[in-house]
Amino acid sequence: MSSRDLVLGRVRRALADVPEDDDEPYDLAVDRSYLREHGARSVSATVDLLAENLADYRAIVHRATEDELPHVVMRLLAARGSRHVLVPPGLPPAWMSAADATRVHDRAVSTPGELDQVESVVTGCALAVAETGTIVLDGGPDQGRRRITLIPDHHICVVRAPGQVVASVPQAMERLDPARPLTWISGPSATSDIELDRVEGVHGPRTLEVILVSEE
């Protein structure tokens, strides 16, 4: 028996007690009475919760206005000593306007080895989830391909607040397109061994810096 046959057999056994004439749509058959948000918060409190949970996951959080953003990006890149920075094709030019680092554009022909020579990557995001401290990327023009946020050791992610901030995962799912390549990021890449020693940077960037850009 192949692995495929084994898996399909388990699925059939799990569905054995489901009536064959059960035509109720899946989205109606599943109980969705869970809370869409845990507690009532103001917009500013939701953004503050996002900042708190991002920091709890060891992301470094900065706040800036639209005018301050280019200088914050410049300062963060300079502090890392980044000479080369990956930029998605649709990254707003103003974000990098004050930085001296060489822009490395996201190209399909770039090899993992070439991308590994780049010190930092700067992207936008699809949205951010306050209750879980999660950044979600969907491969949009200001985010680029998934790999460019996994290979460089330093990721700067810009989040527009409050426009791109939602309170909960259910709210996030309502705004995201499931057909797009979604990447959910809760802090820098990390893993723990059997002795619970935490090691960062194993599966992606060792350092995640999030800039919350005020839209108000």
Backbone as numpy.savetxt, mean C-alpha at the origin, in Angstrom:
# Nx Ny Nz CAx CAy CAz Cx Cy Cz
-3.38 -39.27 -8.21 -4.23 -38.08 -8.21 -3.34 -36.83 -8.21
-3.66 -35.90 -9.11 -2.87 -34.67 -9.19 -3.28 -33.71 -8.07
-2.44 -32.70 -7.84 -2.77 -31.70 -6.82 -4.07 -30.99 -7.18
-4.28 -30.76 -8.47 -5.52 -30.11 -8.92 -6.73 -30.94 -8.56
-6.67 -32.24 -8.84 -7.79 -33.14 -8.53 -8.04 -33.18 -7.03
-6.95 -33.14 -6.25 -7.08 -33.18 -4.79 -7.81 -31.95 -4.28
-7.43 -30.78 -4.79 -8.06 -29.53 -4.34 -9.53 -29.50 -4.77
-9.81 -29.86 -6.02 -11.19 -29.84 -6.50 -12.05 -30.84 -5.73
-11.47 -31.95 -5.36 -12.21 -32.93 -4.57 -12.60 -32.37 -3.21
-11.70 -31.64 -2.59 -12.01 -31.03 -1.30 -13.11 -29.98 -1.44
-13.07 -29.22 -2.53 -14.12 -28.22 -2.77 -15.47 -28.90 -2.92
-15.51 -29.98 -3.69 -16.78 -30.69 -3.89 -17.33 -31.22 -2.58
-16.46 -31.78 -1.73 -16.91 -32.30 -0.44 -17.43 -31.17 0.45
-16.78 -30.01 0.39 -17.21 -28.88 1.21 -18.56 -28.35 0.77
-18.89 -28.54 -0.51 -20.16 -28.04 -1.06 -21.23 -29.12 -1.12
-20.94 -30.27 -0.57 -21.86 -31.41 -0.71 -23.23 -31.15 -0.12
-23.32 -30.33 0.94 -24.60 -30.10 1.59 -25.33 -28.87 1.05
-24.81 -28.25 -0.02 -25.47 -27.09 -0.62 -26.49 -27.57 -1.64
-27.77 -27.18 -1.49 -28.79 -27.63 -2.46 -28.43 -27.22 -3.88
-28.68 -28.13 -4.82 -28.34 -27.86 -6.21 -29.17 -26.73 -6.80
-30.36 -26.50 -6.27 -31.22 -25.46 -6.82 -31.06 -24.14 -6.06
-29.97 -24.00 -5.30 -29.74 -22.77 -4.54 -29.19 -21.71 -5.49
-30.07 -20.85 -5.97 -29.69 -19.82 -6.94 -29.47 -18.46 -6.30
-29.44 -18.40 -4.97 -29.24 -17.11 -4.31 -27.85 -16.59 -4.62
-27.73 -15.35 -5.10 -26.42 -14.80 -5.42 -25.50 -14.83 -4.21
-24.22 -15.01 -4.49 -23.24 -15.15 -3.40 -23.24 -13.92 -2.50
-23.34 -12.73 -3.10 -23.27 -11.51 -2.29 -24.48 -11.35 -1.38
-25.56 -12.10 -1.67 -26.73 -12.06 -0.79 -26.69 -13.21 0.21
-26.05 -14.30 -0.16 -26.01 -15.47 0.71 -25.06 -15.28 1.89
-24.04 -14.44 1.73 -23.06 -14.24 2.79 -23.53 -13.13 3.73
-23.49 -13.42 5.00 -23.91 -12.44 6.01 -22.92 -11.28 6.04
-23.39 -10.09 5.81 -22.54 -8.90 5.82 -23.04 -7.88 6.85
-23.44 -8.40 8.00 -23.96 -7.53 9.05 -22.86 -6.98 9.96
-21.60 -7.24 9.61 -20.50 -6.74 10.42 -20.42 -5.21 10.34
-19.75 -4.61 11.30 -19.62 -3.16 11.33 -18.77 -2.67 10.17
-19.20 -1.59 9.56 -18.41 -0.98 8.50 -17.36 -0.02 9.06
-17.52 0.38 10.29 -16.56 1.26 10.94 -16.69 1.06 12.45
-15.57 1.01 13.14 -15.59 0.75 14.58 -15.51 2.07 15.34
-16.67 2.62 15.67 -16.74 3.89 16.39 -16.95 5.05 15.44
-17.53 6.11 15.98 -17.78 7.31 15.20 -16.63 8.30 15.41
-16.02 8.73 14.30 -14.91 9.66 14.37 -15.10 10.78 13.36
-14.54 11.92 13.67 -14.52 13.02 12.72 -13.51 12.71 11.63
-13.52 13.51 10.57 -12.57 13.31 9.48 -11.13 13.46 9.98
-10.88 14.49 10.76 -9.53 14.72 11.26 -9.10 13.61 12.22
-10.04 13.10 13.02 -9.71 12.00 13.93 -9.36 10.73 13.15
-10.02 10.52 12.02 -9.72 9.35 11.19 -8.31 9.45 10.61
-7.94 10.64 10.17 -6.57 10.85 9.66 -5.55 10.65 10.77
-5.86 11.15 11.97 -4.96 10.97 13.11 -4.81 9.50 13.46
-5.90 8.73 13.36 -5.84 7.30 13.63 -4.95 6.60 12.62
-5.05 7.01 11.35 -4.18 6.44 10.33 -2.72 6.68 10.68
-2.39 7.93 11.04 -1.01 8.26 11.39 -0.53 7.43 12.58
-1.40 7.26 13.56 -1.04 6.49 14.75 -0.77 5.02 14.41
-1.64 4.43 13.60 -1.47 3.02 13.27 -0.32 2.78 12.30
-0.08 3.72 11.40 1.09 3.62 10.54 2.37 3.59 11.38
2.44 4.50 12.34 3.61 4.56 13.21 3.73 3.29 14.06
2.59 2.72 14.46 2.60 1.50 15.26 3.20 0.34 14.47
3.05 0.39 13.15 3.64 -0.63 12.28 5.06 -0.26 11.85
5.62 0.76 12.48 7.00 1.20 12.23 7.19 1.91 10.91
6.11 2.42 10.32 6.27 3.36 9.22 6.61 4.73 9.83
7.30 5.56 9.07 7.65 6.90 9.53 6.67 7.87 8.87
5.95 8.62 9.68 4.87 9.46 9.18 5.28 10.93 9.20
5.00 11.63 8.10 5.25 13.07 8.00 3.96 13.73 7.55
3.81 14.98 7.90 2.66 15.75 7.44 3.16 16.97 6.68
2.41 17.33 5.63 2.83 18.46 4.80 1.63 19.03 4.07
1.78 20.28 3.66 0.81 20.88 2.75 1.26 20.58 1.32
0.43 20.90 0.36 0.79 20.69 -1.04 2.06 21.46 -1.40
2.17 22.69 -0.91 3.36 23.51 -1.21 4.61 22.96 -0.53
4.45 22.35 0.63 5.61 21.84 1.36 6.09 20.49 0.84
5.23 19.76 0.13 5.53 18.40 -0.27 6.87 18.24 -1.01
7.17 19.03 -2.05 8.45 18.84 -2.76 9.66 18.96 -1.84
9.60 19.86 -0.87 10.73 20.05 0.03 10.83 18.91 1.04
9.68 18.34 1.44 9.71 17.19 2.34 10.33 15.99 1.62
9.92 15.76 0.35 10.49 14.67 -0.44 11.99 14.87 -0.58
12.41 16.09 -0.89 13.84 16.39 -1.03 14.59 16.07 0.26
14.03 16.49 1.40 14.69 16.28 2.68 14.81 14.78 3.01
13.76 14.02 2.74 13.80 12.59 3.05 14.81 11.85 2.17
14.87 12.22 0.91 15.84 11.58 0.01 17.26 11.95 0.39
17.47 13.21 0.75 18.80 13.66 1.15 19.25 12.97 2.42
18.32 12.77 3.36 18.66 12.12 4.62 19.09 10.67 4.39
18.55 10.04 3.37 18.93 8.66 3.04 20.17 8.60 2.16
20.56 9.74 1.62 21.69 9.74 0.69 21.34 9.11 -0.64
20.07 9.18 -1.02 19.61 8.53 -2.25 20.04 9.33 -3.47
20.82 8.69 -4.33 21.27 9.34 -5.56 20.39 8.99 -6.76
19.69 7.85 -6.67 18.81 7.41 -7.76 17.45 7.08 -7.16
16.39 7.56 -7.81 15.03 7.39 -7.29 14.12 6.88 -8.40
13.44 5.77 -8.14 12.47 5.25 -9.09 11.21 6.12 -9.07
10.71 6.46 -10.25 9.49 7.26 -10.33 8.51 6.60 -11.29
7.25 6.44 -10.88 6.23 5.90 -11.79 5.96 6.89 -12.92
5.38 6.42 -14.03 5.17 7.30 -15.20 4.24 8.46 -14.93
3.28 8.28 -14.01 2.31 9.34 -13.75 2.54 10.11 -12.48
3.74 10.03 -11.91 4.02 10.78 -10.69 3.99 12.27 -11.00
3.22 13.07 -10.23 3.19 14.51 -10.49 4.60 15.10 -10.45
5.04 15.81 -11.49 6.40 16.33 -11.55 6.75 17.22 -10.36
5.77 17.91 -9.80 6.05 18.83 -8.69 6.58 18.10 -7.47
6.21 16.84 -7.29 6.64 16.11 -6.09 8.16 15.98 -6.02
8.80 15.87 -7.19 10.26 15.68 -7.23 10.99 16.95 -7.66
10.27 18.05 -7.74 10.86 19.27 -8.31 12.00 19.85 -7.50
12.05 19.58 -6.20 13.12 20.13 -5.36 14.25 19.14 -5.11
14.10 17.91 -5.54 15.09 16.86 -5.26 16.20 16.88 -6.30
17.42 16.55 -5.85 18.58 16.51 -6.74 18.85 15.13 -7.29
18.21 14.12 -6.75 18.50 12.73 -7.15 18.13 12.49 -8.61
18.83 11.56 -9.22 18.55 11.18 -10.60 17.28 10.36 -10.67
16.35 10.75 -11.55 15.11 10.00 -11.71 15.34 8.76 -12.56
14.91 7.62 -12.07 14.98 6.37 -12.82 13.54 5.98 -13.14
13.20 5.96 -14.42 11.81 5.72 -14.81 11.49 4.23 -14.84
10.27 3.94 -14.47 9.77 2.57 -14.45 9.65 2.07 -15.88
10.48 1.10 -16.25 10.47 0.54 -17.61 10.30 -0.97 -17.54
9.55 -1.50 -18.49 9.30 -2.94 -18.52 10.58 -3.73 -18.71
11.58 -3.14 -19.38 12.81 -3.88 -19.68 13.80 -3.86 -18.51
13.52 -3.09 -17.47 14.43 -3.03 -16.33 14.48 -4.38 -15.63
15.67 -4.83 -15.30 15.83 -6.11 -14.62 15.79 -5.90 -13.10
15.49 -6.96 -12.33 15.54 -6.83 -10.87 16.89 -6.34 -10.37
17.98 -6.78 -11.03 19.30 -6.32 -10.63 19.47 -4.82 -10.81
18.94 -4.29 -11.90 19.02 -2.84 -12.14 18.19 -2.08 -11.10
17.00 -2.58 -10.81 16.15 -1.91 -9.83 16.75 -1.96 -8.44
17.51 -3.01 -8.17 18.13 -3.16 -6.85 19.22 -2.12 -6.61
19.70 -1.49 -7.67 20.72 -0.45 -7.53 20.11 0.90 -7.17
18.79 1.00 -7.22 18.09 2.25 -6.91 17.82 2.31 -5.42
18.16 3.44 -4.81 18.05 3.53 -3.36 16.62 3.76 -2.86
15.81 4.50 -3.62 14.48 4.90 -3.13 13.46 4.86 -4.26
12.19 4.80 -3.87 11.09 4.92 -4.81 10.06 5.87 -4.19
9.46 6.72 -5.02 8.43 7.67 -4.58 7.16 7.37 -5.35
6.05 7.15 -4.62 4.77 6.84 -5.28 3.63 7.56 -4.58
2.50 7.55 -5.26 1.24 7.90 -4.61 0.61 6.61 -4.11
-0.70 6.62 -3.90 -1.40 5.41 -3.46 -2.83 5.45 -3.98
-3.53 4.33 -3.86 -4.96 4.29 -4.21 -5.78 4.83 -3.04
-5.44 4.38 -1.84 -6.08 4.88 -0.62 -5.34 4.33 0.59
-5.76 4.77 1.77 -5.16 4.30 3.02 -6.28 4.00 4.01
-6.09 2.95 4.82 -7.10 2.49 5.76 -6.67 2.85 7.18
-7.45 3.70 7.84 -7.07 4.22 9.15 -7.04 3.14 10.23
-8.06 2.30 10.28 -8.17 1.33 11.38 -7.07 0.28 11.36
-6.49 0.03 10.21 -5.45 -1.00 10.11 -4.07 -0.41 9.79
-3.99 0.89 9.57 -2.71 1.50 9.23 -2.14 0.94 7.94
-3.01 0.78 6.94 -2.63 0.12 5.70 -2.66 1.08 4.51
-1.62 1.01 3.68 -1.58 1.73 2.41 -1.94 0.74 1.31
-2.80 1.13 0.38 -3.18 0.24 -0.71 -2.72 0.86 -2.04
-1.98 0.08 -2.81 -1.56 0.47 -4.15 -2.35 -0.36 -5.17
-2.70 0.26 -6.30 -3.44 -0.49 -7.32 -2.80 -0.38 -8.70
-1.52 -0.01 -8.73 -0.83 0.07 -10.02 -1.24 1.25 -10.86
-1.82 2.29 -10.24 -2.22 3.48 -10.97 -1.01 4.24 -11.51
-1.25 5.26 -12.34 -0.14 6.00 -12.97 0.87 6.59 -11.99
0.41 6.99 -10.80 1.34 7.57 -9.83 1.95 6.52 -8.90
1.70 5.22 -9.22 2.22 4.14 -8.38 3.11 3.17 -9.17
2.82 2.99 -10.44 3.64 2.13 -11.27 3.44 0.65 -10.97
4.31 -0.16 -11.57 4.23 -1.61 -11.39 4.54 -2.00 -9.96
3.99 -3.12 -9.54 4.16 -3.59 -8.16 5.63 -3.76 -7.81
6.43 -4.23 -8.73 7.82 -4.56 -8.40 8.64 -3.34 -8.00
8.28 -2.14 -8.49 9.12 -0.99 -8.16 8.95 -0.57 -6.70
7.89 -1.05 -6.04 7.72 -0.76 -4.61 8.17 -1.91 -3.74
8.69 -2.98 -4.35 9.15 -4.14 -3.60 10.67 -4.27 -3.57
11.34 -3.76 -4.59 12.79 -3.98 -4.70 13.62 -2.90 -4.01
13.37 -1.60 -4.23 14.18 -0.59 -3.52 14.00 -0.70 -2.00
15.03 -0.32 -1.26 15.03 -0.48 0.19 14.24 0.62 0.91
13.87 1.67 0.19 13.24 2.84 0.81 12.06 3.28 -0.05
10.89 3.34 0.56 9.67 3.71 -0.15 9.06 4.95 0.49
8.90 6.00 -0.30 8.17 7.19 0.14 6.81 7.16 -0.54
5.75 7.14 0.26 4.39 7.06 -0.27 3.61 8.29 0.14
3.01 8.96 -0.83 2.23 10.17 -0.58 0.75 9.82 -0.50
0.12 10.25 0.58 -1.32 10.01 0.79 -2.01 11.36 0.93
-3.01 11.60 0.12 -3.77 12.85 0.23 -4.84 12.68 1.31
-4.80 13.56 2.30 -5.71 13.45 3.43 -6.60 14.69 3.52
-7.91 14.48 3.62 -8.58 13.19 3.88 -9.09 12.45 2.66
-8.87 12.98 1.45 -9.50 12.41 0.27 -9.21 10.94 0.02
-7.98 10.49 0.34 -7.61 9.11 0.09 -7.64 8.25 1.35
-8.19 8.78 2.42 -8.22 8.05 3.69 -9.63 7.55 3.97
-9.74 6.24 4.22 -11.01 5.66 4.64 -10.82 5.08 6.03
-11.92 4.88 6.75 -11.83 4.41 8.13 -11.52 2.93 8.22
-12.13 2.11 7.34 -12.10 0.66 7.55 -11.87 -0.10 6.25
-11.57 -1.38 6.40 -11.38 -2.25 5.24 -12.67 -2.37 4.41
-13.87 -2.56 5.03 -15.09 -2.60 4.20 -15.27 -1.34 3.36
-14.96 -0.18 3.92 -15.06 1.05 3.14 -14.04 1.07 2.01
-12.86 0.53 2.27 -11.83 0.47 1.24 -12.28 -0.41 0.08
-12.87 -1.55 0.39 -13.28 -2.49 -0.65 -14.32 -1.89 -1.58
-15.13 -0.98 -1.05 -16.16 -0.33 -1.87 -15.54 0.61 -2.90
-14.34 1.11 -2.61 -13.71 2.08 -3.51 -12.65 1.47 -4.43
-12.22 0.25 -4.15 -11.16 -0.37 -4.93 -11.74 -1.23 -6.04
-10.99 -1.33 -7.14 -11.37 -2.17 -8.27 -10.69 -3.54 -8.09
-11.45 -4.61 -7.84 -10.84 -5.92 -7.60 -10.11 -6.48 -8.80
-10.33 -5.90 -9.98 -9.64 -6.39 -11.18 -8.23 -5.81 -11.30
-7.90 -4.82 -10.45 -6.57 -4.22 -10.51 -5.61 -4.96 -9.58
-4.29 -4.83 -9.81 -3.30 -5.52 -8.96 -3.13 -4.80 -7.63
-3.86 -5.21 -6.62 -3.87 -4.52 -5.34 -2.73 -5.02 -4.44
-2.00 -4.08 -3.87 -0.95 -4.38 -2.90 -1.29 -3.67 -1.60
-1.43 -4.45 -0.53 -1.80 -3.90 0.78 -0.54 -3.85 1.64
-0.16 -2.67 2.09 1.09 -2.48 2.81 0.80 -1.96 4.21
1.16 -2.74 5.21 1.02 -2.30 6.60 2.41 -2.22 7.21
3.05 -1.09 7.05 4.39 -0.89 7.56 5.45 -1.45 6.63
6.73 -1.30 6.99 7.82 -1.85 6.18 7.75 -3.36 6.16
8.35 -3.96 5.13 8.38 -5.41 5.03 9.08 -5.99 6.26
8.50 -7.02 6.85 9.09 -7.61 8.05 8.66 -9.06 8.20
9.48 -9.83 8.88 9.15 -11.21 9.23 9.82 -11.53 10.55
9.36 -12.59 11.19 9.96 -13.03 12.46 10.28 -14.51 12.37
11.41 -14.90 12.97 11.76 -16.31 12.97 11.11 -17.00 14.16
11.47 -18.25 14.39 10.80 -19.04 15.43 11.04 -18.46 16.82
12.10 -17.67 16.98 12.38 -17.04 18.27 11.80 -15.63 18.35
10.99 -15.27 17.35 10.30 -13.98 17.29 11.25 -12.81 17.14
12.42 -13.05 16.55 13.33 -11.96 16.22 12.85 -11.32 14.92
12.52 -10.04 14.99 11.95 -9.33 13.84 13.07 -8.90 12.90
12.90 -9.19 11.62 13.85 -8.78 10.59 13.08 -7.99 9.54
13.51 -6.78 9.25 12.81 -5.92 8.29 13.55 -5.90 6.95
12.78 -5.71 5.89 13.37 -5.62 4.56 13.51 -6.94 3.84
12.86 -7.99 4.33 13.02 -9.31 3.72 12.23 -9.42 2.42
10.99 -8.95 2.42 10.12 -9.12 1.26 9.84 -7.80 0.54
10.48 -6.73 0.94 10.22 -5.43 0.34 11.04 -4.37 1.04
10.63 -3.11 0.95 11.41 -2.02 1.54 11.62 -2.18 3.05
12.84 -1.87 3.47 13.16 -1.89 4.89 12.58 -0.66 5.59
12.42 0.43 4.83 11.93 1.68 5.40 10.76 2.20 4.58
9.64 2.45 5.25 8.45 3.03 4.62 8.19 4.39 5.25
8.20 5.43 4.44 7.89 6.77 4.92 6.62 7.24 4.21
5.66 7.67 5.01 4.36 8.09 4.47 4.20 9.60 4.72
3.90 10.31 3.66 3.66 11.75 3.77 2.16 11.99 3.63
1.54 12.47 4.70 0.12 12.81 4.66 0.01 14.26 4.21
-0.50 14.45 3.00 -0.60 15.78 2.42 -2.00 16.34 2.65
-2.06 17.43 3.37 -3.35 18.04 3.70 -4.00 18.64 2.47
-5.28 18.31 2.28 -6.06 18.88 1.17 -6.90 20.04 1.64
-6.83 20.38 2.92 -7.69 21.43 3.46 -6.89 22.69 3.72
